[in-house]
Amino acid sequence: MAILPIPPIQPIAIGSMQPATSGNAIGGSGGLGGAGGGGGFMEALDKVSTAQATADKLAIQAATGDLQAVQDFTIASTEAQLLTQMTVSFRDKAISAFNDIMRMQI
């Protein structure tokens, strides 16, 4: 019986977040999710929502006994948890930056 190698874990891609090149710091002139190119943040939030929905669906399957592979639930719930933590961290940094700007002397 041959033991198969475990494939490496691939990093999670969060939308298409790229540095702003013009206009405001969010990427263009449209703001968050607008036509100005800031849609990467909204795509990231959609990905968090999708990951949480997938984890919830698999949790229900696990509770009812319909889940075929327990590792699918574990992976989905961990991914949802990490994406949520990253989103909260991003929010905290944005609030901190806003507060720093508001404290600046004109």
N, C-alpha and C positions, 0 to 999 in steps of 0.2 A: 504494500500500500504506500503510494507516494504522497508526501506531504506537500501541498501546494503553498507557494509563498503568498503572503498577505499583500494586496496591492496598496500603494501609499495613499494617504488621504489627500485629496485635492483641496486647495484653498477655496474659500467661498468668495465669489465675485459679487460685489455690491454695486449694481447698476453701472453706469458709465461716468462715475465722478472723475472729472478732470479739472485742473486748475483753471480759474477764470482768466480770460485773455483780454477782455475789454469791459467797459462799463463798470458795474458794481462787483463786489466780491462774490456774489452768488453765481455769476456767470452770465453776462449779458445785461440787458436792460429790463427783462420781464419779471425778475424776482423769482421766488420759489415756484417751480413748476410752471412758470409762464412760458410765453413764446420766446423768451430771451435765452434759452439754453440751460435753465436751472432744473430741467426735468429729471436729472440724475438723482437728486434728493428724493423726489416723489417716487421714482422707480425703486429706490432703496426702501422707502416706507411700504410700497406695494409688496416687495419681496418679504419684508418682515411679516406683513399681514398674511401672505400666502403660506409662509413657513409655520406660523401659529395655527392657521386653519388645518394644515396637513397634520401637525402634531395633535390637534384636538380630534381629528377624524381617526387617527391611528389609536389614540387613547380610548375612544369609544369602542373601536374594534377589539382592543385588548381587554376591556372590561366585559364585553359580551362574549368573548371567546372566539371571535371571528378572525383574529389576527394570525396570520400564517408564520411570520418571522418577527420575533421579538426585537431583533436588532434594528429593524426598520423604525419601530417606535422610539427606541433609544436614540438613534441618530437624528430623527426628526425633532424630537423634543430638545435635544442638546443644541441643534442648529437654531431652533426658535429662541432658545434661551440666550445663546451668544449674540444673535442678531438684535434681540431686544436690549441686551446690555450695551452693545455698541451704539445703538440708537440713543439710549439714555445718556451715554457718555458724550456723544456728539451734541445732544441738546444742552447738556451742562456746559460744554465748552462754548457753544454759541451764546448762551446767556451770560457767561463770564465775560466774553468779548464785548457783548453789548453793554454790560455794566461798566467795563473799562472805558469804552468810548464815551458813555454818558458822564463819567467822572472827569473827562479831559477839560482843561480850561480853554476857552476860546480866545 
